[in-house]
Amino acid sequence: MENELFEKTPVPKAYFTFALPVVFSMVVSLVYNMVDTYFIAQTGNTNLVAGVSLSAPVFTLMIALGDIFGLGGSSVISRLFGEKKDEDGKRLSVFCFYAAILCGIVVTIVMMLLREPILYLLGADQDTISYASGYFTYIVLGAPFIILSFTPSNLLRTEGFATATMTGNILGAVVNMILDPVFISILGLGAAGAAIATVIGNIFADLFYVWFLLKKSRRLSINPSGFHIHFVEVGQILAIGIPASITNLMQSIGIALTNRSLLPYGNDRVAAMGIVMKVNLIAVLILVGFAFGAQPLVGYNYGAKNYARLKEILRFCYEFECGAAAVLAGVLSLAAPAMIRLFMQDASIIEIGVPMLRMQQMGMVFTAVVLVTTCTFQSAGKAVGAFLLSVSRQGVVFAAVLFIASKAFAYQGVLMAQAVSDLLTAVMAVILLHILIRKPVSISLQKGEDTK
C-alpha cells in the first residue's frame, strides 16, 4: 500500500525511516562545513577565518530563502497528499521549483549591487574586508543554484523519498569536500575558493534532483506545461515558507549580532566564535534532521485528520529529540578543547573557544523543544505559531537578551545570551503548542469518541 508508511507503520519505525536519511545528510553537510573551516583555518590567518565567519550569514540567508519554497511547499503538499489531492500537490511542486530559481536570480542581482554596504554591515573592517568580499562574491553569484537545492530536497520527502534527498545532499557535500583543498590550498584562492567549491557542490546536487524528479517521482513535477496556480495557494505556501525562512534568516542575524558584539574584544574572538559555531553545528544539525525529518509524517496525518496517530508521533518526537539533545550537549562540552584544537592549534583561540562552546551547549535541550514545535507548526499549517517561534530564538528574543546581557555582564553576557534565549523561546513554544495543537487535537479526539 502506497501510504502505509504514513498511516499504519509503527511510529518509531516510520519516524526513523523519514528522519535517519535527513540526519545522515545533515551529518555529511556538517562534515563539509567543517572541511571548509579546517582548510581555511590551516592557513593560520586569523583575519581570513574572521572574514569568512563574517560572511557566513549570507549563505545562511540563502538557505532561508530556499526554505520558503522547500519547507513551505512541502508543508502544503504533505497535507494535500493526506487529503488524497495528488494532482494539486503536483501543481504546487512545479511552482516551488521555478520560484526558487527566480528568487536566486533576484538575490544575485540585489546583493552584488549592495556588496560593500552589506559587508560593512556584517562587521567587516580593513583587516577582514578582502577575505569577506572574496567569499561573499562567489556565494552570491551561486545563489540560484544554492537556493534551488533546498527546494526539491524538501519536496521529495513528501512522497516518501527521504533516501533520495539524502543522496542529493551527500553528492553535493562530497563534491564540495573534494574541491575544497583544490581551490583553497592548491590554487591559493582562500576564502573565495571555499565559496566556489560550495557553489559547484550545489550545482551537482541540483542536477541529481532534476534527474530524480524526471525519472522516479510520480506525484511531483518540474514540467511547466499547463501549469496554473491560485493566489490562495501561493499564500498558503508563503504563510508557512516565510516563517520557515525567517528561522534561518534569524540565524544569520543572530550570528551577525554576536560577531558585532565580539568585535570590541578583538578579531580573535570573532575567529574563535566562527570555529565554535561550526562545532556547535554537530548538535544543531543532528537535532534539525530528527525534528524536520518527520515533517512529512506530521503533515500527512494532520491533513488526514488522524489525530490519534499524530498525538503518538508528537510524543515520540519530543521524548527522543530532548534525550538526543542532552547527550550531544554533554559530549561536545567534554570534548570542547579537542574539537577547537582540531581546527586551529593556536593556544589563545583554544582558550577563548572552549568556554564559548560550552556555553552554547547549555541551551541545547531547549533548542530541541523549539525545533520540534516549529516543525509541528509548519507541518500543520499553523503560520502564526511558526512565525512567532521563527522570529524569537535567534531573532527578537535573542537580540533583547544579547543587548541586556552584554550591558550587564560585558563579554560573559555575550557568551550566555544564546542559552538564555533558548530557554525563553522553549517556554513560549510549550505555551503555543498547547493553544494551537494539543488543545484542538484533544477536543477533536473527544468529539470522535462521543460520536461512537
N, C-alpha and C positions, 0 to 999 in steps of 0.2 A: 504493500500500500504506500502510495507516494508521500502521504503526510503522516505516516506512522511515527516518525521521529519527533514530530511536533506534538502529536496528540496522545500517543499511548506508551512510548518508550519510558521506562522508569526515569524519574527526574535526574538522579545523579549521572546516569549513562547519557541521557540526552544533553545535559549541561556540559559534560566534558567532551562530548562529540563536537559541539559547537565551539566551546571555549579553548580547548587544548591547541587546535591549529592556530587560533588567533594568538594565544600566548606564545607558541613556538615562533611564530613570525615576529612577534614583539621582541622576543629574546634575540632573534637574528638581527632585527633592527637595532637593538641595543648594542650588539657586538659591533656593527658597522659604525654606530655613533662613537663607540669607544675607540675603534680603529682610527677614525678621523682625529679624535682628541690625542690619541697616542702618537701618531706621526707628526701632528702639529707640535705637541709638547716636546718631542725628541729634537726639535730644532734648538731647544734651550732658550728660545727668545720669549721672554715673559710678555713683551708688548704684542707679539704675534698671537700668543694664546689669548691675551686680553682682547685683542681686536676681533678675533673670531667669536669670542664669548659675547662681545657687544653686538655683533651682527646676528647671532643665533636667533633672536626673536623674529627675524624676518622669515626664516624657514618655518618657525612655529606658526606664523601668520598664514603661510600657505597651506599648512595642514588644516588650520582653522577654516579657511575658505573651501578646501576640499570637502570638509565635513558638512558644509551647508547642503551639498548635493549628495554626498555619500551617506551620512547618518540621517539627514533629513529625508532623503529619498527612501532609504531602507526602512525607516520607521513607518512611513505611509504604505510602502509596498508590502511589508510584512503583514500589516493589518488587512490590506486588500486580499492577500493570499489566504489569510484566515477566514475572510468573508467569502472566499471562492470567486473573487473577481480578478481572475488571472489576466485578462486582456487589458484591464485598466492598469494593472501593475506593469505590464509590458510597455504601455504607452509612456508611463511616467519614467521608466528606466531610460528611454530614448532622450527625454527632456534632460534628465540629470547628466547624462554623458556629454551632450553638446553644450549645456550651460556651463559645465566645469571648464571646458576648453575656452569658451568665450570669456569667462571670468579670469582665467590665466592670462589671456592676451591683454585685457584691460589692466591687470596688475602690473605686467611688464612695462606698459607704456607710462602709467602714472608714477611708478616707483623709480624708473630711470630718470624721468623728468625732475623728480624731487630727491634725487640721490643724496646730495650733500646735506641739505637741511635734515633729512631723516637720520643720517649717520651722526650728526652732532646732537640731535635729539636723543639718540640712543646712548650718548655719553662718550663718543669718540673724541680724542684730543690730538694734539700734534704728534704724540708718540705712537698712537694706535690707528690714526685715520687711514694710512696707506694700506694696512693689513685688513682693517674692517671694510674698506672700499673694495678690495680685491674679492673678498668672499661675497659681499653684498651684490656686486655687479653680475657675477655669473649665476648666483642663485636666482636673482630677479629675472635674468634672461631665460632661465629654465622654468619659470613659473607655470606656463601652460602644461608642461609635462608633469610637474610635481603635483599641482592641484588636481589634474585629471586622475592620477594614480590612486588617489584616496576615494574616488567615486566608485568604479567597478569593484574595488577590493571590499567595499561595504555592501554593495548591491548583491553580489554573488552569494553572500551568506543568507540572504532572504530565500534563496532557492535551495539552501542546504549545502552549497558548495564551499564549505569552510576550508577544505583542503586546497582547493584552487586558489583561494585568497592567500593562504599560507605560501603556496608555490610562487605566486607572483611577487610577494613581499621578499621571499628568500632570494629569488632570481635577482631582483634589484639590489638587494643588500650584498650579495656575493660579487656582482659586477662592481659595485662601489668599493668593496674591500680590495679587490684585485687592482683597481685603478688608483686607489689612494697612494700607495708608495710610488707608483709611476709618476703621477702628477705632482705630488707634494715634494718628494725627495729626489727622484731621478731627474725629472725635468726642472726641479727647483722652483715650482710655481707657488709653493707655500699655501697660504690661505685660499688663494684663487684656485689652486689645484684641488683642494678638498671640495670646493663648491662644484667644480667641473665634474669630478667623479660622482658626486651626489646626483647631479642632473642626468648624466648618462645612465646611471643605475635606474633612475625613474623612467627613462625612455624605454629601457629593456622591459621593465615591469608593465608599462603601458602596452607594449606590443604583445606580451603574453595575454593580458586581459582581453584585448581586442580579438585575438585568435580564439580564446576560450568562449567569449560571448557569441562569436560567429559559428563555431563548430559544435559546442557542447550544450549551451544553455537553451532551454525550451520555453522558459517563461520570462526571459529578459531579452532586450534587443538594443542594437545601435542603428537599426535601419530607419532612416528618417522618412521613408516613403509612406505617404498617407498619414503622417503624424499630425496629431492635434492635441491641445491641452487647454483646460479651462482655467480661468483666473483663480477660481476657488481651489483647484488642485495645486497650483503654484503656491498659493497662500498656505496650504497645508504642509507642503514641503518646507517652505521658508519658516513657518511657525515653529518647527522642530529643528530645522537645519541651522537657523541663525543662533538659537541658544547653544546648540552643539558647537558651532563655530566660535561663539563667544568664550566657551570653556578654554579652547586653545589660544584664542586671542588674549584672554586674561592671563594665560600662562606667559605669553610674550611680554605683556605689560608688567606682570609680576617680576620676571627676570630683569627687565629694563629698570624697574624701580629699585630692585635690590642692587643692581650694578651701580646705579647712580648714587645710592645711599652709601655704597662702599668706596666710591671714588675719593672722598676726603681722607680715607685711611690708606690710600696708595693703590697703584695698579696691580701690585702683588696680591692684594685681597680680591680684586676682580678676577685675576687669573685663577686663584685658588677656588673661588666660587664657581668658575666655569668648569673646572675639573670635578668639583663636588656635585654639581648639577648632573653631569654625565653619570657619575657613580650612583647618584640617587635614582636615576632612571632604571636601574636594575629592579628596584622595588616598584616604582611607579608604573613602568610599562607592563610588568607581570600582572599587577593589580588591574590595570586598564584592560589587559587582554581577557582576564577572567570576568570582569564586570561587563564589558561590552561584547564579549564573545557570545554571551547568552541573549543578546538583544533580539535576534530573530525569534527565539523561543518565547520570550516575554511578549513581543509584539503580536505574534501569531495567536497565542492563547487569549490575549486581551481582545484582539479583533474577533475571535471565535466565541467570546464571552464564556470561556471555560475557566471560571473564576476559582474553582476548587484547585485545579491544576496550577493556575497562576499563583495562588497563595503558597502552594507547596514549593514552587520554583523560587519564589522570592525568599522564603525562609532558608532554603538551602544556599542561595546566593549570599545572603548576609552572613550566615554562620561560617561558610567556607572562606569568604573574602576577608573577614576580620581575623580569622585564625592565620591565614596566609600572611596578612599584613604584619601581625605580631612577630611571626617567625622571621620574615625578611628584615624587619627593623632591628631585631636582635642580632642577626648575623652581620648585617652591614655595620652596626655600631661596634661590634667586637673586631671586625676586620678593617676598620677605618684607616689605621696607619698603613697597612699593606696595600689597600685599594688606592690611596692617594699616591703612594710610592710607585705604584705600577705605572703611573703616567709621568711623574716628574720626580727626580731624585733630589731636587732642591730641598734642603732641610727646612728652610723657612716656609716654603709652600706646604710641606707636610705638617709642620707645626700649626700653621694657620688653618689648613683644610680639615684636620681631624675634628676639632670641636664644631666646625660648620656642618660637617656630615652628620655627626651625632645629633646635633640639634634638629636637623631635618627629619631624622627618624622618629623623633618624639611624637610627631603628629600622624604617623603612618596609618594607625588603626582608624583614626578619624577620617583620614583621606579615603580609606576603603568604604566607609559608610556613605560618604558623599558620592563616590564613583558609582556604587550600586544604585543609589537613589536617583542620581542623574540619569543613568541608563534606563531605569524603570519609567521615569517621566517621559523620556524621549520615545521609548518603545510604545507607551500608552497614548502618546499624543498630548500629554499634559504640558503645553507650551509655557504656561505661567511658572509652574514649578521648575521646569528645566531652565528657564531664563533666570529665575532668582538664584538658583544654585550656580549657574554659569558665571554670573557677574560677581559672585561673592568670594569663593575660596582664594583665588589669586587676583581678585579684582577689587571691588568696593571694600569688602571686609579686610582684605589683606592690606590695601593702601591705608585704611584708617589705623589698623594695628601697627603697621610699619611706621607711620608718622608719630603715633603716640609713644611707641616703644623706643624708637630712635632718639626722641627728645628726652625721655625719662631715663633710659639706660645706655645711650650712646651706641657704641659698636656692638655690645652684647644685645641691645634691643633689636638691632638689625637681624642678628642671628636667630633670635627667638620668635620673630614676627610670623614666620610661616606656620610653626607648630600651633601658636595661639589662634591664628586664623583658621587652621584645620579644625580645631576644637569647636570654635564658634559656629562654623559652617555646618559641622556634623549635627549640632543641636538643631539648627534651622532645618536640616534635611529630615530629621526624625519627625519634627512637628509637621512639615509639609507632607510627608509620606502618609501620616495618619489622616490628614484632612483630604488629600487628593486621591489616595489609593486604598488604604486599609479600610477606612470608614465606608466608602461606596461599595467596595467588594463585599464587606461583611453584610451590608444591607441587602445586596443582591443575592447573596447566598441564603440569607434568612427568608427572603421572599420566595426563593426557589423551593426551600423546604416547606414553606407554608402552603404552596400550591400542590404539593404532592399528596 
